[in-house]
Amino acid sequence: MQSATTEPARPANGADGTPVLEARGLTRSYLGMPGRGIEVLRGLDFSLAAGEAVAIVGASGSGKSTLLHLLGALDRPTAGIVRVGGVDISTLDDEGAAALRNRSVGFVFQFHHLLVDFTALENAMMPGLIRGDRPARVRERAAGLLEQVGLGHRFGHRPGQLSGGEQQRVAVARSLVNRPLAVLADEPTGNLDARASRQVQDLLFGLRTRHRVALVVATHNRELAARAERVLRLREGVLEDA
C-alpha cells in the first residue's frame, strides 16, 4: 500500500557505498488472457554503484524497457522493492515518486520525446523548471550542457529543425540538467544512423565520466554494450552475466 508521503527523503549519492539504484525480488506482471497473467520480470535482483556503467542486453520483448521503467520510478512493480539512492519507492505516493524521479534519474529514450513547440534550450531546461529551480540557474546549466554536446549554435532551434542525432543530443543534455544519480538510456542509438550512433555513444560515456553519473543502457548495439563495465543479459525475466 502506498503511503501518503509526498516529499521523498534526500537520496544518497552513493559515496557511502549505498547503491544509487537497487532492485530486490523485482517482479512485474501484466494482465493477459482471462485468468492468465504475463510475468515479464521474475524476482529479479539488480544493483548499480555510483558512477558505474551497466549495459542490459536481451531479445526484443524480454523486458528491458520494463526494467528501466521500474528502476526509474516510471512504473511500480507487482512485487519486490526498488530503491533510488536508498529511498524505497514503495514508501512514496505518486507525487513523491515523481519528485524523486525528477531529482535523481535522467532518461534517454530511443525516440527523444522532445516537446515540439519548445526550443532545444527550453527542452533541455524542462526537468529543472519542473523541479522548481530558478529559471536563470536552469538556463545556465542547460546552456552549458548543450555546449558540451556540440549544440551551442542550436539553442533557438525547435526539434523539427534538428537532425535525429541532434535531437538525441538534446535529450542527453536534458537527462543531466538536474545532476541525477543515474541516467537510464533505453536503446538510445536505435533510431540513428551509424555516424550519429557513434556520436551519441561517445557523448553518453564521455558525459558520464565528466559528470560522475551512473549509467544503465538497454541496447541491442553490441558496440555500445561493450563500453560498459558490466554487461547483463535479461532472459526469462531474470538477469545473468552476458
Backbone as CSV, one residue per row, in Angstrom:
resi,resn,N_x,N_y,N_z,CA_x,CA_y,CA_z,C_x,C_y,C_z
1,MET,0.849,-1.199,0.000,0.000,0.000,0.000,0.884,1.249,0.000
2,GLN,0.522,2.222,-0.845,1.294,3.448,-0.905,0.974,4.315,0.302
3,SER,1.991,4.951,0.837,1.762,5.867,1.938,1.358,7.221,1.398
4,ALA,1.104,8.140,2.315,0.737,9.492,1.903,1.956,10.379,1.759
5,THR,3.145,9.776,1.797,4.355,10.575,1.707,4.431,11.258,0.352
6,THR,4.634,12.573,0.332,4.786,13.288,-0.924,6.162,13.900,-1.071
7,GLU,6.906,14.002,-0.003,8.269,14.524,-0.077,9.252,13.413,0.233
8,PRO,9.942,12.883,-0.801,10.867,11.792,-0.546,12.059,12.252,0.260
9,ALA,12.633,11.298,1.004,13.885,11.596,1.692,14.947,11.933,0.664
10,ARG,15.938,12.679,1.088,17.004,13.049,0.171,17.800,11.805,-0.208
11,PRO,17.931,11.501,-1.515,18.645,10.301,-1.909,20.124,10.379,-1.557
12,ALA,20.692,9.215,-1.262,22.132,9.147,-1.052,22.838,9.256,-2.390
13,ASN,24.055,9.798,-2.372,24.792,9.965,-3.629,25.729,8.808,-3.921
14,GLY,25.676,7.755,-3.110,26.497,6.591,-3.348,27.879,6.660,-2.733
15,ALA,28.253,7.816,-2.182,29.596,7.972,-1.625,29.820,7.081,-0.418
16,ASP,28.734,6.708,0.284,28.854,5.857,1.463,28.700,4.378,1.120
17,GLY,28.723,4.062,-0.159,28.562,2.686,-0.590,27.129,2.286,-0.882
18,THR,26.172,3.168,-0.621,24.774,2.891,-0.944,24.610,2.824,-2.459
19,PRO,24.011,1.766,-2.996,23.761,1.733,-4.439,22.893,2.916,-4.859
20,VAL,23.183,3.477,-6.010,22.326,4.574,-6.476,20.990,4.032,-6.992
21,LEU,20.985,2.805,-7.507,19.755,2.114,-7.881,19.852,0.676,-7.392
22,GLU,18.748,0.163,-6.882,18.761,-1.200,-6.372,17.373,-1.811,-6.524
23,ALA,17.335,-3.064,-6.954,16.082,-3.820,-7.026,16.277,-5.152,-6.338
24,ARG,15.284,-5.571,-5.568,15.333,-6.853,-4.878,14.002,-7.586,-5.075
25,GLY,14.094,-8.806,-5.605,12.894,-9.615,-5.821,11.911,-8.973,-6.776
26,LEU,12.405,-8.260,-7.783,11.560,-7.438,-8.639,10.738,-8.306,-9.590
27,THR,9.443,-8.150,-9.500,8.512,-8.887,-10.352,7.542,-7.900,-10.985
28,ARG,7.303,-8.105,-12.283,6.282,-7.275,-12.959,5.445,-8.167,-13.848
29,SER,4.143,-8.183,-13.567,3.195,-8.985,-14.322,2.156,-8.068,-14.948
30,TYR,1.630,-8.507,-16.073,0.566,-7.770,-16.760,-0.590,-8.719,-17.020
31,LEU,-1.787,-8.174,-17.098,-2.950,-8.983,-17.414,-2.850,-9.483,-18.847
32,GLY,-3.119,-10.758,-19.037,-3.130,-11.333,-20.371,-4.522,-11.845,-20.687
33,MET,-4.594,-13.063,-21.169,-5.895,-13.683,-21.431,-6.644,-13.858,-20.107
34,PRO,-7.962,-13.944,-20.142,-8.731,-14.100,-18.901,-8.191,-15.228,-18.040
35,GLY,-7.886,-14.868,-16.787,-7.388,-15.867,-15.857,-5.902,-16.131,-15.955
36,ARG,-5.220,-15.458,-16.870,-3.791,-15.700,-17.053,-3.045,-14.363,-17.092
37,GLY,-1.963,-14.281,-16.349,-1.127,-13.099,-16.372,0.150,-13.357,-17.144
38,ILE,0.782,-12.289,-17.582,2.057,-12.379,-18.279,3.126,-11.839,-17.338
39,GLU,4.029,-12.702,-16.901,5.081,-12.316,-15.969,6.322,-11.951,-16.772
40,VAL,6.649,-10.657,-16.816,7.784,-10.186,-17.607,9.078,-10.271,-16.804
41,LEU,9.048,-9.848,-15.549,10.202,-9.929,-14.655,9.852,-10.844,-13.496
42,ARG,10.818,-11.691,-13.084,10.524,-12.754,-12.119,11.545,-12.742,-10.979
43,GLY,11.272,-11.987,-9.955,12.137,-12.000,-8.785,13.555,-11.523,-9.070
44,LEU,13.665,-10.529,-9.892,14.964,-10.041,-10.375,15.676,-9.198,-9.324
45,ASP,17.000,-9.366,-9.228,17.843,-8.539,-8.363,18.805,-7.723,-9.225
46,PHE,19.056,-6.481,-8.798,19.961,-5.600,-9.550,20.500,-4.535,-8.615
47,SER,21.754,-4.155,-8.820,22.368,-3.089,-8.030,23.307,-2.294,-8.921
48,LEU,23.257,-0.976,-8.785,24.095,-0.070,-9.569,24.876,0.830,-8.631
49,ALA,26.193,0.772,-8.706,27.043,1.587,-7.856,27.196,2.990,-8.433
50,ALA,27.564,3.920,-7.586,27.786,5.304,-8.018,28.845,5.331,-9.118
51,GLY,28.534,5.995,-10.226,29.483,6.156,-11.315,29.649,4.958,-12.217
52,GLU,28.978,3.856,-11.919,29.139,2.621,-12.699,28.323,2.696,-13.995
53,ALA,28.807,2.008,-15.026,28.078,1.872,-16.284,27.740,0.404,-16.505
54,VAL,26.457,0.109,-16.696,25.974,-1.250,-16.906,25.152,-1.277,-18.186
55,ALA,25.408,-2.261,-19.027,24.595,-2.485,-20.219,23.695,-3.686,-19.985
56,ILE,22.451,-3.564,-20.399,21.485,-4.664,-20.305,21.084,-5.046,-21.725
57,VAL,21.332,-6.291,-22.068,21.009,-6.783,-23.398,19.966,-7.886,-23.271
58,GLY,19.380,-8.258,-24.398,18.366,-9.304,-24.391,17.509,-9.193,-25.624
59,ALA,16.773,-10.230,-25.902,15.918,-10.264,-27.079,14.819,-9.217,-26.981
60,SER,14.293,-8.835,-28.128,13.138,-7.936,-28.137,12.003,-8.580,-27.361
61,GLY,11.364,-7.796,-26.498,10.272,-8.311,-25.698,10.696,-9.012,-24.429
62,SER,12.000,-8.976,-24.124,12.480,-9.670,-22.922,12.222,-8.885,-21.643
63,GLY,11.868,-7.604,-21.775,11.540,-6.813,-20.587,12.542,-5.736,-20.242
64,LYS,13.442,-5.412,-21.160,14.466,-4.393,-20.877,13.838,-3.043,-20.572
65,SER,12.894,-2.621,-21.393,12.243,-1.332,-21.156,11.437,-1.354,-19.862
66,THR,10.759,-2.468,-19.607,10.008,-2.610,-18.356,10.924,-2.441,-17.153
67,LEU,12.097,-3.069,-17.211,13.052,-2.959,-16.109,13.494,-1.516,-15.911
68,LEU,13.832,-0.810,-16.984,14.264,0.575,-16.843,13.151,1.454,-16.297
69,HIS,11.925,1.204,-16.712,10.797,1.987,-16.197,10.620,1.781,-14.694
70,LEU,10.836,0.563,-14.231,10.728,0.292,-12.801,11.889,0.911,-12.030
71,LEU,13.110,0.767,-12.547,14.271,1.342,-11.872,14.178,2.861,-11.787
72,GLY,13.555,3.473,-12.794,13.442,4.921,-12.824,12.157,5.463,-12.233
73,ALA,11.377,4.610,-11.579,10.127,5.019,-10.909,9.086,5.558,-11.879
74,LEU,9.154,5.111,-13.140,8.089,5.419,-14.091,6.926,4.440,-13.956
75,ASP,7.195,3.307,-13.334,6.187,2.279,-13.121,6.455,1.655,-11.748
76,ARG,5.512,0.894,-11.262,5.665,0.236,-9.962,5.623,-1.275,-10.159
77,PRO,6.412,-2.013,-9.379,6.448,-3.465,-9.538,5.209,-4.148,-8.990
78,THR,4.960,-5.345,-9.494,3.921,-6.191,-8.936,4.350,-6.703,-7.568
79,ALA,5.639,-6.995,-7.433,6.212,-7.428,-6.161,7.680,-7.036,-6.157
80,GLY,8.266,-6.980,-4.958,9.668,-6.620,-4.843,9.856,-5.157,-4.497
81,ILE,11.120,-4.763,-4.380,11.485,-3.428,-3.904,12.419,-2.761,-4.906
82,VAL,12.189,-1.476,-5.137,13.108,-0.627,-5.898,13.538,0.517,-4.996
83,ARG,14.830,0.727,-4.902,15.361,1.847,-4.131,16.153,2.760,-5.061
84,VAL,15.918,4.041,-4.945,16.670,5.064,-5.674,17.446,5.872,-4.648
85,GLY,18.762,5.779,-4.676,19.564,6.464,-3.667,19.226,6.035,-2.260
86,GLY,18.841,4.779,-2.093,18.486,4.253,-0.776,17.047,4.485,-0.372
87,VAL,16.272,5.221,-1.170,14.873,5.509,-0.849,13.979,4.457,-1.502
88,ASP,13.192,3.777,-0.701,12.272,2.755,-1.180,11.070,3.444,-1.832
89,ILE,10.899,3.225,-3.126,9.831,3.899,-3.856,8.451,3.516,-3.326
90,SER,8.314,2.308,-2.765,7.003,1.867,-2.275,6.516,2.694,-1.099
91,THR,7.418,3.455,-0.456,7.005,4.309,0.662,6.451,5.643,0.203
92,LEU,6.455,5.884,-1.105,6.059,7.184,-1.649,4.748,7.075,-2.408
93,ASP,3.958,8.129,-2.364,2.798,8.200,-3.238,3.268,8.645,-4.623
94,ASP,2.341,8.797,-5.555,2.733,9.111,-6.930,3.459,10.450,-7.026
95,GLU,3.022,11.423,-6.235,3.665,12.733,-6.268,5.096,12.643,-5.734
96,GLY,5.262,11.908,-4.657,6.599,11.747,-4.096,7.523,10.991,-5.017
97,ALA,6.993,9.933,-5.675,7.801,9.168,-6.623,8.216,10.040,-7.808
98,ALA,7.306,10.899,-8.267,7.635,11.786,-9.388,8.730,12.773,-8.996
99,ALA,8.657,13.294,-7.765,9.680,14.231,-7.304,11.036,13.547,-7.187
100,LEU,11.056,12.332,-6.666,12.296,11.570,-6.560,12.868,11.277,-7.934
101,ARG,12.025,10.860,-8.839,12.445,10.551,-10.212,13.048,11.778,-10.887
102,ASN,12.366,12.910,-10.774,12.838,14.129,-11.430,14.188,14.569,-10.894
103,ARG,14.396,14.389,-9.599,15.618,14.862,-8.963,16.790,13.908,-9.157
104,SER,16.506,12.612,-9.269,17.570,11.616,-9.125,17.870,10.797,-10.361
105,VAL,16.969,10.801,-11.349,17.144,9.937,-12.518,16.947,10.750,-13.792
106,GLY,17.890,10.577,-14.737,17.740,11.156,-16.067,17.396,10.055,-17.056
107,PHE,16.627,10.399,-18.087,16.188,9.407,-19.068,16.589,9.824,-20.477
108,VAL,17.030,8.825,-21.246,17.243,8.999,-22.687,16.549,7.819,-23.356
109,PHE,15.572,8.095,-24.206,14.810,7.049,-24.861,15.226,6.913,-26.323
110,GLN,14.790,5.829,-26.966,15.099,5.638,-28.382,14.544,6.796,-29.204
111,PHE,13.329,7.199,-28.895,12.729,8.368,-29.518,12.817,9.495,-28.494
112,HIS,13.377,10.577,-28.881,13.850,11.622,-27.970,12.773,12.220,-27.078
113,HIS,11.518,12.221,-27.517,10.408,12.784,-26.728,10.644,14.258,-26.387
114,LEU,11.184,15.007,-27.337,11.301,16.448,-27.139,9.935,17.098,-27.384
115,LEU,9.714,18.228,-26.730,8.474,18.974,-26.904,8.600,19.844,-28.150
116,VAL,7.744,19.595,-29.132,7.947,20.163,-30.471,7.798,21.684,-30.510
117,ASP,7.069,22.268,-29.569,6.834,23.710,-29.595,7.884,24.498,-28.815
118,PHE,8.875,23.798,-28.276,9.912,24.444,-27.476,11.272,24.298,-28.154
119,THR,12.143,25.249,-27.873,13.470,25.228,-28.465,14.346,24.163,-27.802
120,ALA,15.508,23.943,-28.416,16.462,22.993,-27.831,16.814,23.402,-26.406
121,LEU,17.062,24.682,-26.183,17.418,25.153,-24.849,16.263,24.955,-23.878
122,GLU,15.050,25.282,-24.294,13.888,25.125,-23.416,13.641,23.653,-23.087
123,ASN,13.823,22.765,-24.070,13.671,21.338,-23.810,14.697,20.849,-22.799
124,ALA,15.937,21.288,-22.950,16.987,20.874,-22.020,16.733,21.413,-20.614
125,MET,16.084,22.560,-20.511,15.784,23.169,-19.219,14.622,22.511,-18.487
126,MET,13.758,21.806,-19.207,12.454,21.407,-18.686,12.509,20.679,-17.337
127,PRO,13.379,19.662,-17.133,13.368,18.986,-15.823,13.685,19.922,-14.660
128,GLY,14.586,20.878,-14.880,14.919,21.825,-13.826,13.784,22.776,-13.522
129,LEU,13.056,23.191,-14.560,11.903,24.063,-14.351,10.796,23.314,-13.617
130,ILE,10.584,22.045,-13.977,9.576,21.239,-13.296,9.933,21.073,-11.820
131,ARG,11.222,20.949,-11.530,11.654,20.795,-10.140,11.463,22.077,-9.348
132,GLY,11.348,23.211,-10.038,11.137,24.477,-9.358,12.402,25.272,-9.111
133,ASP,13.499,24.908,-9.802,14.732,25.662,-9.664,14.588,27.035,-10.308
134,ARG,15.478,27.956,-9.929,15.430,29.302,-10.500,15.690,29.226,-12.006
135,PRO,14.821,29.850,-12.826,14.987,29.766,-14.284,16.369,30.199,-14.775
136,ALA,16.923,31.238,-14.185,18.236,31.696,-14.642,19.305,30.638,-14.406
137,ARG,19.211,29.978,-13.262,20.192,28.932,-12.943,20.009,27.731,-13.872
138,VAL,18.749,27.349,-14.124,18.487,26.216,-15.008,18.956,26.535,-16.429
139,ARG,18.707,27.757,-16.860,19.126,28.151,-18.206,20.647,28.051,-18.345
140,GLU,21.367,28.513,-17.347,22.831,28.450,-17.393,23.308,27.002,-17.455
141,ARG,22.703,26.156,-16.639,23.082,24.740,-16.614,22.766,24.071,-17.955
142,ALA,21.560,24.298,-18.490,21.161,23.673,-19.752,22.021,24.173,-20.907
143,ALA,22.318,25.457,-20.915,23.159,26.009,-21.978,24.544,25.376,-21.952
144,GLY,25.095,25.198,-20.758,26.408,24.564,-20.648,26.397,23.143,-21.162
145,LEU,25.328,22.397,-20.863,25.232,21.017,-21.327,25.059,20.951,-22.843
146,LEU,24.277,21.861,-23.408,24.137,21.884,-24.866,25.468,22.217,-25.533
147,GLU,26.249,23.084,-24.919,27.595,23.350,-25.433,28.428,22.062,-25.414
148,GLN,28.306,21.313,-24.331,29.093,20.082,-24.190,28.703,19.016,-25.213
149,VAL,27.448,19.009,-25.653,27.034,18.032,-26.657,27.129,18.602,-28.071
150,GLY,27.780,19.748,-28.217,28.040,20.307,-29.537,26.890,21.052,-30.165
151,LEU,25.965,21.557,-29.348,24.787,22.242,-29.882,24.692,23.684,-29.386
152,GLY,25.825,24.281,-29.102,25.816,25.667,-28.658,25.246,26.622,-29.688
153,HIS,25.277,26.220,-30.961,24.750,27.061,-32.035,23.298,26.737,-32.366
154,ARG,22.672,25.860,-31.582,21.312,25.417,-31.877,20.329,25.750,-30.753
155,PHE,20.690,26.630,-29.862,19.829,26.937,-28.710,18.392,27.245,-29.128
156,GLY,18.223,28.057,-30.165,16.905,28.549,-30.540,16.159,27.688,-31.531
157,HIS,16.721,26.548,-31.907,16.078,25.681,-32.891,15.087,24.737,-32.211
158,ARG,13.948,24.551,-32.859,12.968,23.586,-32.384,13.298,22.191,-32.934
159,PRO,12.721,21.132,-32.325,13.067,19.769,-32.751,12.945,19.527,-34.248
160,GLY,11.913,20.089,-34.876,11.733,19.888,-36.311,12.839,20.491,-37.154
161,GLN,13.640,21.363,-36.572,14.758,21.990,-37.285,16.082,21.291,-37.001
162,LEU,16.043,20.195,-36.258,17.248,19.461,-35.884,17.236,18.080,-36.523
163,SER,18.427,17.549,-36.799,18.534,16.176,-37.288,18.208,15.201,-36.159
164,GLY,18.037,13.919,-36.518,17.758,12.914,-35.498,18.861,12.830,-34.460
165,GLY,20.113,12.891,-34.920,21.225,12.849,-33.982,21.270,14.063,-33.078
166,GLU,20.953,15.232,-33.636,20.937,16.449,-32.821,19.812,16.404,-31.790
167,GLN,18.668,15.892,-32.178,17.557,15.772,-31.234,17.943,14.853,-30.072
168,GLN,18.641,13.765,-30.385,19.030,12.851,-29.317,20.090,13.483,-28.425
169,ARG,20.930,14.343,-28.976,21.922,15.048,-28.152,21.233,16.026,-27.200
170,VAL,20.157,16.654,-27.654,19.373,17.498,-26.744,18.813,16.642,-25.606
171,ALA,18.340,15.447,-25.951,17.793,14.548,-24.930,18.863,14.148,-23.917
172,VAL,20.091,13.943,-24.381,21.190,13.621,-23.466,21.446,14.795,-22.527
173,ALA,21.488,16.007,-23.080,21.682,17.191,-22.242,20.554,17.325,-21.222
174,ARG,19.335,17.120,-21.672,18.173,17.211,-20.772,18.276,16.207,-19.627
175,SER,18.789,15.010,-19.916,18.868,13.964,-18.883,19.808,14.333,-17.749
176,LEU,20.708,15.265,-17.991,21.727,15.609,-16.998,21.470,16.930,-16.281
177,VAL,20.438,17.654,-16.689,20.292,19.022,-16.206,20.036,19.088,-14.704
178,ASN,19.440,18.051,-14.117,19.182,18.049,-12.673,20.274,17.360,-11.871
179,ARG,21.418,17.111,-12.501,22.537,16.421,-11.834,22.060,15.122,-11.172
180,PRO,21.532,14.184,-11.961,20.955,12.970,-11.390,22.016,12.020,-10.844
181,LEU,21.574,11.072,-10.027,22.445,9.997,-9.583,22.736,9.029,-10.718
182,ALA,21.761,8.825,-11.594,21.901,7.851,-12.676,21.138,8.319,-13.900
183,VAL,21.644,7.943,-15.069,20.941,8.128,-16.332,20.563,6.747,-16.863
184,LEU,19.291,6.592,-17.242,18.791,5.357,-17.824,18.534,5.608,-19.306
185,ALA,19.226,4.857,-20.155,19.130,5.055,-21.601,18.553,3.799,-22.246
186,ASP,17.401,3.939,-22.868,16.688,2.806,-23.461,16.854,2.847,-24.973
187,GLU,17.706,1.975,-25.507,18.017,1.937,-26.938,18.311,3.350,-27.461
188,PRO,19.261,4.057,-26.858,19.468,5.466,-27.218,19.997,5.675,-28.624
189,THR,20.543,4.638,-29.261,21.058,4.778,-30.620,20.231,3.991,-31.625
190,GLY,19.128,3.418,-31.187,18.359,2.514,-32.041,17.697,3.182,-33.218
191,ASN,17.541,4.492,-33.186,16.851,5.204,-34.259,17.805,6.072,-35.076
192,LEU,19.123,5.808,-34.946,20.125,6.673,-35.560,20.966,5.912,-36.576
193,ASP,21.531,6.648,-37.545,22.473,6.018,-38.473,23.799,5.777,-37.764
194,ALA,24.717,5.108,-38.434,25.959,4.664,-37.788,26.766,5.842,-37.246
195,ARG,26.861,6.913,-38.011,27.665,8.062,-37.588,27.049,8.737,-36.365
196,ALA,25.750,8.997,-36.417,25.077,9.637,-35.284,25.092,8.718,-34.064
197,SER,24.983,7.412,-34.304,25.033,6.452,-33.203,26.356,6.543,-32.456
198,ARG,27.460,6.604,-33.181,28.771,6.702,-32.523,28.897,8.007,-31.761
199,GLN,28.357,9.085,-32.313,28.421,10.376,-31.624,27.668,10.315,-30.293
200,VAL,26.476,9.725,-30.305,25.687,9.638,-29.078,26.361,8.713,-28.071
201,GLN,26.941,7.609,-28.545,27.690,6.726,-27.649,28.819,7.483,-26.957
202,ASP,29.602,8.222,-27.759,30.723,8.977,-27.199,30.238,9.995,-26.174
203,LEU,29.124,10.643,-26.488,28.585,11.638,-25.567,28.138,11.002,-24.259
204,LEU,27.394,9.915,-24.345,26.880,9.277,-23.138,28.012,8.866,-22.203
205,PHE,29.024,8.235,-22.752,30.098,7.744,-21.893,31.066,8.852,-21.505
206,GLY,31.255,9.837,-22.380,32.098,10.969,-22.013,31.475,11.824,-20.933
207,LEU,30.184,12.114,-21.071,29.491,12.929,-20.071,29.307,12.163,-18.775
208,ARG,29.115,10.853,-18.879,29.021,10.033,-17.669,30.289,10.189,-16.822
209,THR,31.451,10.183,-17.465,32.706,10.358,-16.730,32.844,11.787,-16.224
210,ARG,32.536,12.739,-17.084,32.703,14.147,-16.726,31.804,14.551,-15.572
211,HIS,30.581,14.029,-15.549,29.608,14.429,-14.530,29.489,13.406,-13.399
212,ARG,30.285,12.358,-13.461,30.328,11.349,-12.392,28.941,10.796,-12.100
213,VAL,28.265,10.391,-13.142,26.910,9.870,-13.014,26.908,8.399,-13.415
214,ALA,26.105,7.598,-12.742,25.958,6.196,-13.121,25.100,6.096,-14.382
215,LEU,25.277,4.988,-15.104,24.612,4.845,-16.395,24.133,3.409,-16.569
216,VAL,22.865,3.269,-16.956,22.323,1.978,-17.359,21.824,2.125,-18.792
217,VAL,22.323,1.264,-19.681,21.947,1.309,-21.091,21.308,-0.016,-21.477
218,ALA,20.073,0.021,-21.934,19.426,-1.151,-22.514,19.598,-1.058,-24.023
219,THR,20.206,-2.067,-24.635,20.566,-1.919,-26.040,20.721,-3.262,-26.741
220,HIS,20.502,-3.232,-28.062,20.867,-4.343,-28.938,22.234,-4.097,-29.582
221,ASN,22.768,-2.903,-29.408,24.009,-2.496,-30.061,25.204,-3.074,-29.304
222,ARG,25.885,-4.037,-29.905,27.000,-4.706,-29.234,28.150,-3.746,-28.954
223,GLU,28.397,-2.838,-29.888,29.476,-1.865,-29.705,29.197,-0.987,-28.488
224,LEU,27.960,-0.549,-28.350,27.574,0.277,-27.215,27.662,-0.515,-25.915
225,ALA,27.149,-1.734,-25.911,27.168,-2.551,-24.705,28.593,-2.818,-24.229
226,ALA,29.510,-2.998,-25.175,30.891,-3.342,-24.832,31.610,-2.221,-24.093
227,ARG,31.069,-1.015,-24.123,31.723,0.113,-23.461,31.415,0.166,-21.961
228,ALA,30.464,-0.635,-21.511,30.088,-0.649,-20.096,31.025,-1.551,-19.301
229,GLU,31.105,-1.286,-17.987,31.920,-2.141,-17.118,31.297,-3.524,-16.919
230,ARG,29.968,-3.560,-16.906,29.254,-4.828,-16.762,28.221,-4.947,-17.867
231,VAL,28.081,-6.157,-18.400,27.034,-6.445,-19.379,26.181,-7.569,-18.811
232,LEU,24.892,-7.309,-18.674,23.950,-8.285,-18.130,22.913,-8.626,-19.188
233,ARG,22.540,-9.895,-19.235,21.521,-10.333,-20.185,20.219,-10.602,-19.435
234,LEU,19.141,-10.060,-19.977,17.812,-10.317,-19.418,17.197,-11.481,-20.180
235,ARG,17.018,-12.580,-19.457,16.491,-13.795,-20.088,15.465,-14.435,-19.155
236,GLU,14.273,-14.688,-19.689,13.197,-15.319,-18.934,12.947,-14.616,-17.602
237,GLY,13.020,-13.277,-17.647,12.627,-12.465,-16.507,13.675,-12.235,-15.439
238,VAL,14.906,-12.759,-15.634,15.965,-12.553,-14.659,17.235,-12.092,-15.362
239,LEU,18.140,-11.486,-14.609,19.397,-11.006,-15.159,20.494,-12.022,-14.905
240,GLU,21.360,-12.176,-15.906,22.528,-13.046,-15.781,23.713,-12.382,-16.475
241,ASP,24.919,-12.756,-16.107,26.096,-12.219,-16.771,26.070,-12.612,-18.238
242,ALA,26.349,-11.633,-19.101,26.342,-11.892,-20.542,27.690,-12.457,-20.989
